[in-house]
Amino acid sequence: MAGLKRFFADGELSVGAEAVLSGDEFEHAKNVLRIAVGDEVMLLDGSGKEFSAIVSSVEKRRMVLNVVRADDGGREALTDVFLAFGYLKNADKNEFIVQKAVELGVKRIVAFSSQYSSAFMNENKLERLNKVAREAAKQCLRSVAPKVEYCSDLKSALLSVSEAKNKIFACEFQTESQTALGAITGSTALVVGSEGGFSKEEQKLSEALGFSSVTLGKRILRAETAAVALVSVAMFALGELGDGAGSEEKI
Amino acid sequence: MAGLKRFFADGELSVGAEAVLSGDEFEHAKNVLRIAVGDEVMLLDGSGKEFSAIVSSVEKRRMVLNVVRADDGGREALTDVFLAFGYLKNADKNEFIVQKAVELGVKRIVAFSSQYSSAFMNENKLERLNKVAREAAKQCLRSVAPKVEYCSDLKSALLSVSEAKNKIFACEFQTESQTALGAITGSTALVVGSEGGFSKEEQKLSEALGFSSVTLGKRILRAETAAVALVSVAMFALGELGDGAGSEEKI
């Protein structure tokens, strides 16, 4: 079903030029998938395009390929959706949020620390989340792997996604949504908290920065469930998860 | 935030009567949470009500309590949503689907085997999934733990949820949804496949039984992502995940 194996190449790609796989992508191609000279693979450079390429040589630390064809991937969401989530203590849950957000089509992901979160981020953990994002992008046939960034406070996180038209702040103690999530159109920033949720001051801060608080209902959702549910609902509303809502505008 | 510790008691409960905790619930209460004589806990009997109770004695294999008060839990979804999912090879992913479906408010869960699924179910695995459902119900403060059932073929699974008003069949190769998922009202059955997806024959079978096929869009979602995304979208449409869609009818 998935067709050609997919890899993120170094630098920008163009038809007729050489491409190089190095690092993890090289190791995975050579040692796990046993890609060899003459094999055809699909290369991605994060531009949104997909490139067919033939392996011309396999060296000790890199693989060289000839790019033969470029295609529009066609799997990217038409609408920009950004997710900012409270960084969790449990590494698996952070990876889970990133993986599912990528599958569902999110364009940018920001993990942040906030008042009630006590998890500690470092370079290695952030690189690991970026690796999860790349793997998820390949698996769901996206041609762009969203970059995962880290903000050490909520304000920076909110500012980093505040260019979006819709700014949605999921708040555990909010009982009425300030915006109709089912009726959004255009670019959308989604913010969900960590295990501890948000403080009243943090909600006020979000309001001052133009975010609307929404409730996810009366059951207590785990942080990672809230993130995935919110992304699912927003993507559906935007016509990016099936053809239900929003599709009328596009046809 | 969660208040009193929650346990599923044996049998039906009523105010003024004795209640008994045994088995896993007893072990967890006594050995993990160190609940002792005189402590107050919240008991659930699956009726949808919550019962405050005081521990009167702790025996070797059971704990006896006096039920002092009954409350309407108020966390259950107002609409019946059933989820039937293709049983997966990876135990964690099955547990993940069950856990998230319970948090999101699903009332009944059916795992099934189908043409392209090769996972093997047994009594222990099914009991494990039911335990996951109970734990998730307690964690999200639901007062009913959905029962997880198993059907060894798709037809039985479809029939087991076909009393629902809306019958939704998520199909990987479907490009246009046959029903507007965002506009559903009333009881809803959601069906998603395993890693291998469904065959054309299985889709035909679902249509013959009154199910409408829907697409979840152009990205390839993992089976467990599809399940959680579909439940999220349906719950939102039904007004059960926040107050966005559907809430007008209820107020």
Boltz contact constraints between the chains, C-beta under 6 A:
constraints:
  - contact:
      token1: [A, 75]
      token2: [B, 218]
      max_distance: 6.0
  - contact:
      token1: [A, 75]
      token2: [B, 219]
      max_distance: 6.0
  - contact:
      token1: [A, 100]
      token2: [B, 225]
      max_distance: 6.0
  - contact:
      token1: [A, 103]
      token2: [B, 221]
      max_distance: 6.0
  - contact:
      token1: [A, 103]
      token2: [B, 225]
      max_distance: 6.0
  - contact:
      token1: [A, 105]
      token2: [B, 219]
      max_distance: 6.0
  - contact:
      token1: [A, 140]
      token2: [B, 219]
      max_distance: 6.0
  - contact:
      token1: [A, 140]
      token2: [B, 220]
      max_distance: 6.0
  - contact:
      token1: [A, 141]
      token2: [B, 220]
      max_distance: 6.0
  - contact:
      token1: [A, 176]
      token2: [B, 243]
      max_distance: 6.0
  - contact:
      token1: [A, 177]
      token2: [B, 242]
      max_distance: 6.0
  - contact:
      token1: [A, 177]
      token2: [B, 243]
      max_distance: 6.0
  - contact:
      token1: [A, 177]
      token2: [B, 244]
      max_distance: 6.0
  - contact:
      token1: [A, 180]
      token2: [B, 244]
      max_distance: 6.0
  - contact:
      token1: [A, 181]
      token2: [B, 244]
      max_distance: 6.0
  - contact:
      token1: [A, 182]
      token2: [B, 244]
      max_distance: 6.0
  - contact:
      token1: [A, 182]
      token2: [B, 245]
      max_distance: 6.0
  - contact:
      token1: [A, 214]
      token2: [B, 242]
      max_distance: 6.0
  - contact:
      token1: [A, 215]
      token2: [B, 242]
      max_distance: 6.0
  - contact:
      token1: [A, 216]
      token2: [B, 241]
      max_distance: 6.0
  - contact:
      token1: [A, 216]
      token2: [B, 242]
      max_distance: 6.0
  - contact:
      token1: [A, 217]
      token2: [B, 241]
      max_distance: 6.0
  - contact:
      token1: [A, 217]
      token2: [B, 242]
      max_distance: 6.0
  - contact:
      token1: [A, 218]
      token2: [B, 75]
      max_distance: 6.0
  - contact:
      token1: [A, 219]
      token2: [B, 75]
      max_distance: 6.0
  - contact:
      token1: [A, 219]
      token2: [B, 105]
      max_distance: 6.0
  - contact:
      token1: [A, 219]
      token2: [B, 140]
      max_distance: 6.0
  - contact:
      token1: [A, 220]
      token2: [B, 140]
      max_distance: 6.0
  - contact:
      token1: [A, 220]
      token2: [B, 141]
      max_distance: 6.0
  - contact:
      token1: [A, 221]
      token2: [B, 103]
      max_distance: 6.0
  - contact:
      token1: [A, 225]
      token2: [B, 100]
      max_distance: 6.0
  - contact:
      token1: [A, 225]
      token2: [B, 103]
      max_distance: 6.0
  - contact:
      token1: [A, 228]
      token2: [B, 228]
      max_distance: 6.0
  - contact:
      token1: [A, 229]
      token2: [B, 232]
      max_distance: 6.0
  - contact:
      token1: [A, 232]
      token2: [B, 229]
      max_distance: 6.0
  - contact:
      token1: [A, 232]
      token2: [B, 232]
      max_distance: 6.0
  - contact:
      token1: [A, 232]
      token2: [B, 233]
      max_distance: 6.0
  - contact:
      token1: [A, 233]
      token2: [B, 232]
      max_distance: 6.0
  - contact:
      token1: [A, 233]
      token2: [B, 236]
      max_distance: 6.0
  - contact:
      token1: [A, 236]
      token2: [B, 233]
      max_distance: 6.0
  - contact:
      token1: [A, 241]
      token2: [B, 216]
      max_distance: 6.0
  - contact:
      token1: [A, 241]
      token2: [B, 217]
      max_distance: 6.0
  - contact:
      token1: [A, 242]
      token2: [B, 177]
      max_distance: 6.0
  - contact:
      token1: [A, 242]
      token2: [B, 214]
      max_distance: 6.0
  - contact:
      token1: [A, 242]
      token2: [B, 215]
      max_distance: 6.0
  - contact:
      token1: [A, 242]
      token2: [B, 216]
      max_distance: 6.0
  - contact:
      token1: [A, 242]
      token2: [B, 217]
      max_distance: 6.0
  - contact:
      token1: [A, 243]
      token2: [B, 176]
      max_distance: 6.0
  - contact:
      token1: [A, 243]
      token2: [B, 177]
      max_distance: 6.0
  - contact:
      token1: [A, 244]
      token2: [B, 177]
      max_distance: 6.0
  - contact:
      token1: [A, 244]
      token2: [B, 180]
      max_distance: 6.0
  - contact:
      token1: [A, 244]
      token2: [B, 181]
      max_distance: 6.0
  - contact:
      token1: [A, 244]
      token2: [B, 182]
      max_distance: 6.0
  - contact:
      token1: [A, 245]
      token2: [B, 182]
      max_distance: 6.0
